[in-house]
Amino acid sequence: MNHELKVNRSVSMQDIADKLGISKGSVSLALNDSKKISEETKQKVRQIAVKLGYKRNALVSSVMAGLKGAKSNQFLETIVLINANKAEDAPTKYPIFSKYIDGIKDEAKILGYAIYDVWLHDKRLNPSKLQRILESRGIRGGIIIGHVDDNILPDKFAPIWQNFKFVSAGLKTFNPILDFISADKFLIAHYATKKIIERGFKRPALILASHIDELVEGRFIGGFLRAQLDLPEEDRIPPFMDIDRADKSPKILYDWLKIRKPDVIFSISNSTSEWFRERATAVPQDLPVIHLERKFGKNEWIGIDQNYEMVGRIAVRKLFTALNAPIYLKDADVRTATIVLPKWNDPVSTKK
C-alpha cells in the first residue's frame, strides 16, 4: 500500500537526495550539469532519477520561482553581462547598447536574475580570473553585447565560452558560434525601402560604410536591392559604400549624388548619417535622410525602430532556456537565430 502511494506522487529532488545520502542542492547542480559536481555523482543522480521516474518541467518551475524571487527583491541566480566592445563606456556612449541593456535588466528582474557586469577588454582581466569570478558567484552563463568591430571574440577566452552558457544580443558571432538575437538587417532595409516607395519616392539611395554591411553579412544591402525591384530599372540606384575615400575627398560623394540624382537617402543613424550631413555640405538641404536605425533622444526622427529593448529581453529568455533545459546541445555546430521585427516610425508624412 505504501509502495503505491510513493509511486503515485511526484518524485522530487529531495527523494533523489535521500536515496543517495546527499543534499538537495547537490542533486540540483548535478541535474544542471554543474562543474561543481563530479561526473561520478552526476551519473549516480541521473541513474536514480530515471529509476524513480523523476520528471521536471524546468521552464515552468524556474519561471514561477523567478517571479516569486523578483517580487520579494531576492535574486535567485546571477548572470553575467559582458561588454565585448573595445570601449569600456560603450554601454553609455552608444544608445543602441543602452537599449539592449534596458531590455536585459528589465527581463532579468522579472525572472529573478541579478546581473554582474564585465568589460571583456579590461587589461586586468584574463580567462583564469574571469572563470574564478564566475564560479565564485555561482554564475552559469550570460549575455554578450557590444561586439560591433569584430564578430570574432578574443581566442584566449575560449575556455569561458566552452565552460559557461552564453547568448549574443545584437550580432551573430563567428567564433565562438553562439545563439543570437538580432533585429534582422535584411528585413529592416527591405521594409524601409518598400515603405518609402509606397510613399511616392522614385529614386531611393543607400549610403552605408562597407564594413558595417560586412558585419551583418550583406543584409542591409540585400534588403535594399531586393526592394528596388519594385522600381523601373532606370530608377534603381546602387548603394554608395566608398565612405573611407569620400571622407578624405567629399567630391566623390558629390559627384555620385549628381550622377545618381536620388530623391531620398537611407542611412545609419549612429554612423553614416552624421558623417553624411557633416561632409556633404553641397547636398540640397531638402533631400530627406531616412534612418535605418532610430535616432534616440530626438522626437522628430523618421525611420525604423529596431526594437532594441525587445532584443535584450529575448536574449534573457534565450539564456534562461539554455540554463534550465534538461539537455542543452552546447557542443552542436548549429546555433539558433531569433529575429525581432522592426517598426516604422513616421510622425510626419514623408510623401512628396
Disulfide bonds with the S-S distance in Angstrom:
none
